[in-house]
Amino acid sequence: MTQIILAGAIGLLVSIFVTPILIRRFSAEGLGQEIREEGPKSHLRKRGTPTMGGIAILIGITVAYIVAGIYGELNGTQGFTVSGVLVLGLTLALGGLGFADDFIKLYMGRNLGLNKKAKLIGQLAIALIFGLLVLQFPDEDGLTPGSTHLSYLRDLDTIDLAVGGTIVGTIIFLIFMYILISAWSNAVNLTDGLDGLAAGSTAIVMGAYTLITFWQFRNGCAEGAAPGCYDVRDPLDLAVLAAAGLGACLGFLWWNAAPAKIFMGDTGSLALGGLVAGLSVTSRTELLMIIIGALFVMEAASVVIQVFGFKTRGIRIFRMAPFHHHFENGGWAETTVVIRFWLVTAVAALIGASIFYSEWLGLAGF
């Protein structure tokens, strides 16, 4: 428990003190965000606000995880594990892809950043590497960081994506990993359109996953095959990483809340999407994450619905997509939209955590 608290506190402090350094540096270099002309007119005042603040989030998560891991090693509890390192690696890799996108926009003067093909190839390569590695490194009980089984509250034994370990099955699993990782990273990226919305929502999701993975640790089958125990490798390290993400997002939110002094950019949003995806895979709760991260799902779905409606019938279902802009264009203040969407995320996280806990109660015989 001490490691989790330590990770959260360090992630918060590092992020909250690194962010103003980035604000001063980027402001001095004139590296400000461009605002779409077709967006809400109230956003035009944000033009020139420093971006790429996701660097502070990544530094906060990384430093917090390393310090907590060293603490665990020195105290003989639990140090670094392959599950935590893989999820952190996924987060940093997607953050690097987002950084390349932001860098091209700001330093090279290309408004669209990476083209769609380059971003697709980047996400594909990252997903394939993560998908292959997550099935390696079995522990003494034979558990690997991830599983080829689709998971909800735990692995669903009846749905094996790898179809018995065949080559075709492995390809199917890797395709699933690509869809999952690209979907979550793009969903968080789409949510990052209002001051504090993505950072605050991700903090809530990370808080829920800190509790879930810690509960998996306290009730792991490795400690004794009790009814309802969890076959998850390294759940304590996943809780440490989730707490680090929670702290780093809150520290960044101090400066990103309305009126934002800095934006996270693709550097932050793609990275946080990777953290969400990685935790869902390694904690064996891929479908549960859809409930807890419901806001991200709705934001992405609103874009799909808008495009589908326009291309098939020539109509716009929403005033503007992603649908947080729909409410803005309907007269809601930006802060009203953000706070209400945070509440939606909190309710979704509470529902997801309740489903998770109630399933354990049933299996444990309470």
C-alpha positions in Angstrom: 0.0 0.0 0.0 2.9 2.3 0.8 4.2 1.9 -2.8 0.9 2.9 -4.2 0.6 6.1 -2.1 4.2 6.9 -2.8 3.7 6.6 -6.6 0.6 8.7 -6.5 2.2 11.4 -4.4 5.4 11.6 -6.6 3.4 11.5 -9.8 1.4 14.5 -8.5 4.4 16.5 -7.3 6.6 15.9 -10.4 3.8 16.8 -12.8 2.7 19.9 -10.9 6.2 21.3 -10.7 7.4 20.2 -14.2 4.4 21.6 -16.0 5.1 25.3 -15.3 8.7 24.8 -16.6 7.2 23.6 -19.8 4.8 26.5 -19.9 7.6 29.1 -19.6 9.8 27.2 -22.1 7.1 26.8 -24.8 5.7 30.3 -24.3 9.2 31.7 -24.8 9.6 29.8 -28.0 6.1 30.7 -29.2 5.0 27.1 -29.4 1.3 27.6 -29.2 -1.8 25.5 -30.2 -3.6 26.3 -33.4 -7.4 26.4 -33.1 -9.7 25.1 -35.8 -11.8 27.8 -37.4 -14.8 25.5 -37.7 -14.7 24.8 -33.9 -16.6 26.7 -31.2 -15.9 30.4 -31.6 -15.2 30.7 -27.8 -12.1 28.5 -28.4 -10.4 31.1 -30.6 -9.1 32.9 -27.5 -7.1 29.8 -26.8 -4.9 30.2 -29.9 -1.3 30.3 -28.9 -1.7 28.4 -25.6 1.4 26.2 -25.1 0.9 22.6 -25.9 2.8 19.3 -25.5 2.2 19.4 -21.8 1.8 15.6 -21.9 5.6 15.6 -21.4 5.0 16.5 -17.8 2.5 13.7 -17.4 5.0 11.2 -18.9 7.8 12.4 -16.7 5.5 12.2 -13.6 4.4 8.7 -14.4 7.9 7.4 -15.1 9.6 9.0 -12.1 6.8 7.9 -9.8 7.0 4.3 -11.1 10.8 4.1 -10.9 10.9 5.6 -7.3 8.1 3.3 -6.1 9.8 0.3 -7.8 13.2 1.1 -6.1 11.4 1.5 -2.8 9.8 -2.0 -3.3 13.2 -3.5 -4.2 14.9 -2.1 -1.1 12.1 -3.1 1.2 11.6 -6.6 -0.2 8.0 -6.1 -1.1 7.7 -5.9 -4.9 10.0 -4.1 -7.2 9.8 -3.8 -10.9 7.8 -6.4 -12.8 7.5 -7.3 -16.5 3.8 -6.3 -16.5 4.4 -2.8 -15.2 7.4 -2.3 -17.5 5.4 -3.4 -20.6 2.5 -1.1 -19.8 4.8 1.8 -19.1 6.6 1.0 -22.3 3.3 1.1 -24.2 2.5 4.4 -22.6 5.8 5.9 -23.5 5.8 4.5 -27.0 2.4 6.1 -27.8 3.5 9.2 -26.1 6.5 9.3 -28.4 4.2 8.9 -31.4 2.1 11.8 -30.1 5.2 13.9 -29.5 6.3 13.3 -33.1 2.8 14.5 -34.2 3.0 17.6 -32.0 6.6 18.3 -33.0 5.8 18.3 -36.7 2.8 20.7 -36.1 4.8 23.2 -34.0 8.4 23.1 -35.2 7.9 22.2 -38.8 4.8 24.3 -39.4 2.6 21.4 -40.7 -0.9 22.0 -39.1 -1.9 18.4 -39.5 1.2 16.9 -38.0 1.8 13.2 -38.9 -0.3 12.1 -41.8 -2.8 9.3 -41.3 -0.6 6.7 -42.9 2.4 7.5 -40.6 0.2 7.5 -37.5 -1.4 4.2 -38.5 1.9 2.5 -39.1 3.2 3.8 -35.8 0.2 2.5 -33.8 0.4 -0.8 -35.7 4.0 -1.3 -34.9 3.6 -0.4 -31.2 0.5 -2.7 -30.9 2.2 -5.6 -32.5 5.3 -5.4 -30.3 3.2 -5.1 -27.2 0.9 -7.9 -28.3 3.8 -10.3 -28.8 5.6 -9.3 -25.6 2.6 -9.5 -23.4 2.3 -13.2 -24.0 5.9 -13.9 -23.0 7.7 -13.9 -19.6 5.7 -16.5 -17.6 6.2 -16.4 -13.9 6.7 -19.4 -11.6 2.9 -20.1 -11.8 3.0 -19.9 -15.6 1.1 -16.6 -15.7 2.1 -14.2 -18.5 1.3 -10.4 -18.3 -1.5 -10.8 -20.9 -3.7 -13.6 -22.1 -5.1 -14.6 -25.5 -8.6 -15.0 -23.9 -11.0 -12.1 -24.1 -11.6 -10.8 -20.6 -14.4 -9.0 -18.7 -14.0 -9.2 -14.9 -11.4 -11.9 -15.5 -10.5 -14.1 -18.5 -13.4 -15.6 -20.4 -12.3 -19.2 -20.8 -14.8 -19.8 -23.6 -13.3 -17.1 -25.9 -9.7 -17.7 -26.9 -8.7 -15.2 -29.6 -5.6 -17.2 -30.5 -7.7 -20.3 -31.3 -5.5 -22.8 -29.6 -2.2 -21.2 -30.4 -2.3 -21.6 -34.2 -0.6 -19.1 -36.5 -3.9 -17.8 -37.7 -5.1 -17.5 -34.1 -2.0 -15.5 -33.2 -2.7 -13.1 -36.1 -6.3 -12.7 -34.8 -5.0 -11.9 -31.4 -2.5 -9.3 -32.7 -5.3 -7.7 -34.8 -7.4 -7.5 -31.6 -4.5 -5.8 -29.8 -4.1 -3.3 -32.6 -7.9 -2.5 -32.6 -7.9 -2.2 -28.8 -4.8 0.0 -28.4 -5.6 2.3 -31.4 -9.2 2.6 -30.2 -8.3 3.6 -26.7 -5.5 6.0 -27.7 -7.7 7.7 -30.3 -10.7 7.8 -27.9 -8.7 9.7 -25.3 -7.2 11.9 -28.0 -10.7 12.8 -29.2 -11.8 13.6 -25.6 -8.9 16.1 -25.2 -10.9 19.0 -26.6 -11.9 21.0 -23.5 -9.8 22.4 -20.7 -9.2 19.7 -18.2 -11.6 17.2 -19.7 -9.2 14.4 -20.7 -6.8 14.9 -17.7 -9.7 14.8 -15.1 -11.5 11.9 -16.7 -8.3 9.8 -17.0 -7.5 10.6 -13.4 -10.9 9.1 -12.4 -10.4 6.0 -14.5 -6.9 5.6 -13.0 -8.3 5.9 -9.5 -10.8 3.1 -10.2 -8.0 0.9 -11.6 -5.8 1.6 -8.6 -8.5 0.1 -6.5 -9.3 -2.8 -8.9 -5.7 -3.9 -9.3 -4.9 -3.6 -5.6 -7.9 -5.8 -4.9 -6.6 -8.3 -7.4 -3.3 -8.3 -5.5 -5.0 -8.8 -2.1 -7.0 -11.7 -3.6 -4.5 -13.3 -6.0 -4.5 -17.0 -6.6 -0.8 -17.0 -6.0 -1.5 -16.3 -2.3 -3.8 -19.3 -2.1 -6.5 -20.6 -4.5 -9.4 -19.2 -2.5 -12.9 -18.9 -4.2 -12.9 -15.8 -6.4 -9.1 -15.3 -6.5 -7.6 -13.6 -9.5 -5.1 -15.1 -12.0 -3.3 -11.8 -12.8 0.4 -11.5 -12.9 1.9 -8.5 -11.0 -1.3 -6.7 -9.9 0.5 -4.7 -7.2 2.8 -3.2 -9.8 -0.2 -2.4 -12.0 -1.8 -0.6 -9.0 1.5 1.4 -8.6 1.4 2.4 -12.3 -2.3 3.3 -12.1 -1.6 5.4 -9.0 1.3 7.1 -10.8 -1.0 7.9 -13.7 -3.6 9.3 -11.3 -1.1 11.5 -9.6 0.4 12.8 -12.8 -3.0 13.6 -14.3 -4.0 15.5 -11.2 -0.7 17.5 -11.1 -1.2 18.4 -14.8 -4.8 19.3 -14.2 -3.7 22.0 -11.8 -2.4 23.9 -14.8 -4.8 22.5 -17.4 -8.1 23.3 -15.7 -10.0 26.2 -17.2 -8.7 28.6 -18.3 -5.9 26.2 -19.3 -2.3 27.5 -19.3 -1.1 24.5 -21.3 -2.6 21.7 -23.3 -1.4 18.1 -23.1 -1.4 17.7 -26.9 -1.2 14.3 -28.7 1.9 13.6 -26.5 -0.3 13.3 -23.5 -3.6 12.0 -24.9 -2.2 9.1 -27.0 0.0 8.1 -24.0 -2.9 8.1 -21.6 -4.9 6.1 -24.1 -2.0 3.6 -24.1 -2.0 3.4 -20.3 -5.8 2.7 -20.3 -5.4 0.0 -22.9 -2.4 -1.6 -21.3 -4.0 -1.8 -17.9 -7.1 -3.4 -19.3 -5.1 -6.1 -21.0 -2.7 -6.9 -18.1 -5.4 -6.8 -15.4 -7.6 -9.1 -17.6 -10.5 -6.6 -17.7 -10.7 -5.5 -21.3 -14.5 -5.4 -21.5 -14.9 -3.9 -18.0 -12.7 -0.9 -19.2 -15.5 -0.1 -21.7 -17.8 0.6 -18.7 -15.3 2.4 -16.6 -14.0 4.4 -19.6 -17.5 5.0 -20.9 -16.9 8.7 -21.6 -14.0 7.9 -23.9 -16.2 5.4 -25.7 -19.0 7.9 -26.1 -16.7 10.5 -27.4 -15.3 8.2 -30.1 -18.7 6.8 -30.9 -20.0 10.3 -31.5 -17.4 10.9 -34.2 -18.3 7.6 -35.9 -22.0 8.4 -35.8 -21.4 11.9 -37.1 -19.3 10.7 -40.0 -21.7 7.8 -40.8 -24.7 10.0 -40.8 -23.1 12.6 -43.0 -21.7 10.1 -45.6 -24.8 8.0 -45.8 -27.6 10.5 -45.5 -25.9 13.9 -45.7 -27.1 14.9 -42.2 -25.3 15.9 -39.0 -26.5 14.0 -36.0 -24.7 16.3 -33.6 -24.1 20.1 -33.9 -20.4 19.2 -33.9 -18.3 16.1 -33.0 -16.8 15.0 -30.7 -20.0 15.5 -28.8 -18.6 17.7 -26.0 -18.6 20.4 -28.7 -22.3 19.5 -29.4 -23.2 20.8 -25.9 -20.9 23.8 -26.2 -22.6 24.8 -29.4 -25.9 24.3 -27.7 -25.1 27.1 -25.2 -23.4 25.2 -22.3 -20.4 26.9 -20.8 -17.1 25.0 -21.3 -16.7 24.5 -17.5 -20.3 23.1 -17.3 -19.6 20.5 -20.0 -16.3 19.5 -18.3 -17.7 19.1 -14.8 -20.7 17.2 -16.0 -18.6 14.9 -18.1 -16.3 14.3 -15.1 -19.5 13.3 -13.2 -20.4 10.9 -16.0 -17.0 9.4 -15.8 -17.2 9.1 -12.0 -20.6 7.4 -12.2 -19.3 5.0 -14.9 -16.2 4.2 -12.8 -18.4 3.6 -9.7 -20.7 1.3 -11.7 -17.7 -0.6 -13.1 -16.0 -1.0 -9.8 -19.3 -2.1 -8.2 -19.7 -4.8 -10.9 -16.2 -6.0 -10.3 -16.6 -6.2 -6.5 -20.0 -7.8 -6.6 -18.7 -10.6 -8.9 -16.0 -11.3 -6.4 -18.6 -11.4 -3.5 -20.6 -13.9 -5.4 -17.7 -16.2 -6.2 -16.3 -15.9 -2.7 -19.6 -16.9 -1.2 -20.6 -13.7 0.6 
